[in-house]
């Protein structure tokens, strides 16, 4: 069986220095089609890897929590400006707080995430039969942090702790806390629960709170549900569905509690400040009332006119408004700079009120002195009384807030235990493995043929660079012949093969070219051994002979070729040097349905035979007898015999092995033929992806290692 060699990429040979490498997509697809077995092997490996990954990856369950942020409890100005300038929404700030170390550190400790017991065992992992061990306490001494500790569970109640060398440190049962002196410190462990079907081994680890928080922060997904909805969705994945729900609910409750505590703390601070300031305001109020009482006692009762009363009420009202604006200015000063529009608006209002107060004060100057004094004292009493009353109201409100503060976050949906895992997604893993293996296979095929096959395989490129026509592209086939060529032929044993059909198309092209112009002698040459010139010569002779009106002669002029066991037969050398008759040679050698003359007895100087006048005379004699004479010549790149043969020919065919040579080598070979014969054409042999075809094998009939 002659082996197939895989196709190579078109135009990937080493061409002229100015010729750029090109990749034809159509040719590339042909390469992949030819290498379907190799690609199938890669996909099979990908399928195996995908099945392994599905079995190896541990299941992950996901739970989620829904939170609502009450933005009405934030400053309305801040909310409006945030929506106007696309600033962070309230949800953005809350998301950052949820993933803060203050929240997650508390969760890591409450959920005992800093303690892990990882099951060990390849078989159980592949079969999805791993056990579970939950720890509520694990204290490893600092000197042994780098050591490995293991736990072996005998059943769901009993276990033992092992050192890295296999020694038993302690034995225990679920629910009990155990402490063991280790070095100069104490090793402590408490197993909360175990679920094992058989004896299972676990690797014990104690992580730092900081590392656990960083890991939890990466695994916890927090995002606003929609845009500016103030609805937050939290999700978390874990190997165990109940643990995923528990951790997520703990995160939500911890954050909610801290949110309430933060707001209560603000109310507590404000309440303390007001209670601290209240006595001084009360003193000012008492002093103002006492001053008014003393003045009336000394001056007697003073009746204010209607105009004075209106002026007094107006002054008190304006003073209260000015005081209110001052409080607003102080609050906004924490959020905005002085040049902010909100700050400027308050300052303008303050200036307006001050101007109105000045006008009212001007009216008071026109009143009698006694009424002016009384109005001033009454105004002070009214202002201090209003301030004192406002502070009392605020204190009462803050006390209510301190007791009933709910925060600005509300848990809408708590986490529930999920029944189905979200990972691994078997279809996606399997599809990804198949596509990945297919990609790697295609990359391997591409690199293989781009590195190993650097020759030209494009007929159009050869025609464009050489100016000669490619008469036929003969594909590979994979058929075992009964005898070694040229003593049998594919055209005889398998006349319907596609390679034979291409030989017939070559015959048609030759009929329209050199036969139509009166030529008879056709020289068939190759660049190097294994190009397939003997195959082309033999089968071309057969298909020419199948034309009833054609008398065909095939001459094997490759006198250097080693035909094992066939050199005893008479041939061309015997006709020229030993006076053997042509009829005697033809009668002993013909087995191809056409006349055939082999090389004959081996000579020490075969080139002298084809260069002698006798060879030309013999060819002229054959011209008178035969319609078509096909001469199989030695390789061009090794011997000069082909030039002497081509000199006596009317037409020369250069058989080129597809993908074996650069365009420079092809051009040089054609120049060698050009010296001897003007009419030339090219046959591209061993064409890939034309059929799942044949190859010539690796052995060289000349004893020369082919390039």
Secondary structure, DSSP 8 states (H G I E B T S, - for coil): ---------TT-S---TT------HHHHHHHHHHTHHHHHHHHHHHHHHHHHHHHHS--BEEEEEEEEE-GGGS-HHHHHHHHHTT---HHHHHHHHHTSHHHHHHHHHHTTTTEEEEEE-HHHHHTT---EEEEEEEE--GGGTTS-EEEEESSSSEEEEE-TTS-EEEEEETT-EEEEEETTEEEEEEEEEEE-SS-EEEEEEE--HHHHHHHHHHH-EEEESSSS--EEEEEEEESSHHHHHHHHHHHHHHHHHHHHHHHHHHHHHHHHHHHHHHHHHHHHHHHHHHHHHHHHHHH------HHHHHHHHHHHHHHHHHHHHHHHHHHHTTTS-TTSHHHHHHHHHHHHHHHHHHHHHHHHTTS-HHHHHHHHHHHHHHHHHHHHHHHHHHHHHHHHHHHH---SEEEEE-----SS--BS-HHHHHHHHHHHHHHHHHHHHHHHHHHH--S---HHHHHHHH---EEEEEE------SS-TTSS-HHHH-TTSHHHHHHHHHHHHHIIIIITTT--EEEEEESSTTSSHHHHHHHHHHHHHTSTT--EEEEE--TT---TTTTTS--HHHHHHS---HHHHHHHH--SSSEEE---S--S-HHHHHHSHHHHHHHHHHHHH-SEEEEE---TTT-SHHHHHHHT-SEEEEEEETTSS-HHHHHHHHHHHHTT-S-EEEEEEEETTSSS-----S--TTS----
